[in-house]
Amino acid sequence: MTVISRRAWATLSLSALKKNLALVRSYSPNSGIYPVIKSNAYGHGMAEVAAALNNTHIALSGFAVATMSEAVRLRELEADLPILLLNGFMTKEELRECLARRIEVVVHADYQLPLLYQALADPAFVGARKLWVKYNTGMNRLGLGQQQAIDAYLKLQTYPGTQLVLMSHLACADAPSTPKFSKFTEDQRERLSQAKNELLTRSQHAVETSMAASAGILQWPETHLDYVRPGVMLYGSSPVAGQTGEQLGLQPVMTLRSRIIEIRDLKVGDAIGYGATYVCERDMRMATVSIGYGDGYPRSAGNGTPVIVHTVSGEVRTRLIGRVSMDMITLDLTGIHDAQVGDEVTLWGEGLCADEVACSATTISYELFCKVTSRVSFSYIE
């Protein structure tokens, strides 16, 4: 039998995931929850995350994904729970597939409307369904204009069995709390509120609304409305500029680790790695660790990016030195005398917030999670 030692691995805590969901509920006690599990649950594993979130005392209103393929796969995993397709449909065939599989679609563009009206008039699709009308309140990415959204909502309301949600998405809820960004968010909230009030006047029916993702949940309670759509906060990371997940009371779900494969002593003036981007200013001890951008560790991580080395005497925080290569990184072991080949190294997760690593790599934790590759083995623990 061939024995292969683990060179890079991720351990995912389902109990942490569930605690983060509980925090969502504590922030939004009266809103329905659609956990966002797009992009393979932000790199955490769609099947495992969906099963765990659907197995708590907290009732979910559904799950949200971004692409048609994600929605189809999730429907195969979850036969009954509602699925929201955030990016909507592009073709008649996609729409009919969604309706047949009871996938809730977002309507965000003019070209979708005639396709939708035609499909809803087809006797093959008679029955209850939920549709989301997206109003562009200022992000200018997806969404209908105010009058378009109102007109589409009112027309869709005429089809029997159709439940509607008027939705939007906040552009600056994650930004620093400055008058400029706060006004932008408040203006978006007010636009959605005005559209809802006009619909209430013209339709004489209750109007459900949705606006808040993770940043809105944490910072803008006025935007919680009928449904919230938590994403990165479920995975223990912060959506808020200048704050870490730990500071917000979130627990890391993914812990990425590797191990030391070589230790060497260097002299002042010695250079490390490609491009000689780090030159020793004093005699140093360094370690080579078996993880690199081929595993998803960011190549943009520069000198000083934090890591944790697990030695026989405990955990020691140190730093990256030298350029990240495809399969390896190099660490400063100066003063860490008991480190040995084979010692584990934490790249992010338990004890080292992914937000801090992302900041050092000039990116965001979302990207760190989503870029972990298939070379990394995954295991799930409670």
C-alpha positions, 0 to 999 in steps of 0.5 A: 500500500502506498502511504502519502503524508498530508502536505496541505489540508483543511479542517472544517468545523461544522459546529463553528458554522452552526454557531455563526448561523445562530449569530445571524439569527440573534442579529435578525430574529424576525427575518427569514434566512437564506444562507448563501452557499454559492461558489461551493459554499465559499470554498467550504463544500456545498453538500456538507455546508447545506446538510449542516445548516439544515440540521439545526434548531434554526429554521431556514427559508431556503438556500441561495446560490449564484449559478444554474449549475449550482442550483441544479446540484443543490436541488439534487442534494436538497429535495424540498428546501427552497433554492434562490438563484441570485443571478437569475436565468438567461434563456427560456430553457434555463427558466423552464428548468428552474420552474420545473425544479422549483428553483426561485429565480431573480428577475433583474433585466428587461430581456427576462420579462417576456420569457417569464410572462410566456412561461407563467402562462404555460399550463405546464407551470401552473402552481405555487412559485416564488419569484424575486424582483430585483430593484437597482437601488444604486449598485448598478450591477444587476436590477431593474429601474424603479418604475420597471421593477414596480411594473414587473412586480404588479404584472407578475402578481396577476399570475395565480400562485405567484409569491413575490419578493422585492429585493436589492443589494447594498453596495457600501454596507461593508465600507468604513462608517463614514458620512459618505458611505452611510448616506449611500446605504441609507439612500438605497434603503430609502429607495427600496422603501419608497418602491415598497410603499408604492406597491402597497398603494397600488396592489393592496397586498402585502409586499415582502422585501430583502436587502441585507447580506452579511454586512447589512446584517451586522451593521444595518438592522434597518435593512433586515426586512423580511429576508436576510442573505448571510454569506461570508459571516457564516464561514467565520469571516468579516464582511466589515472593513477594519474588523475581523471575524473574531472581533465580531464574535464569529468563529472560523470554519476553515483552518488551513494547515501544512507542515515544515519540510526543511529547516536551514540557517542563513547568514546576513546577506543571504537571499530567499526564494524567487526574485531574491525578494527577501535578503537577510539583514542578520543571521537567521533561521528559516523553514520551508513549508509545503504549501503554495499558490498551487494549493490556493495560498495567495501569491500576493502574500508578502513578507510579514504575512502572519502564520502559526508554527506548532512546536513541541512547546506550543504555538508560536506566531511568526511571519512569511519571508520570501516570495510564495511559489507554487508548492512552497512558502518560507518562514522566519524561524529565528528564535524558535529553537524547538521547531522541527521538520514535520511540525504543523503550520497554520496558514489561517483559521483557528488562532489566526483570522483569515481576515488578517492574512487577507489584509497582508495579501491585499485581498479579502477572505472571500477570495482566500476561501474560494481559491483553495484547490483540490490539492488540499484535502478536506475533512469535517469535524463537529 
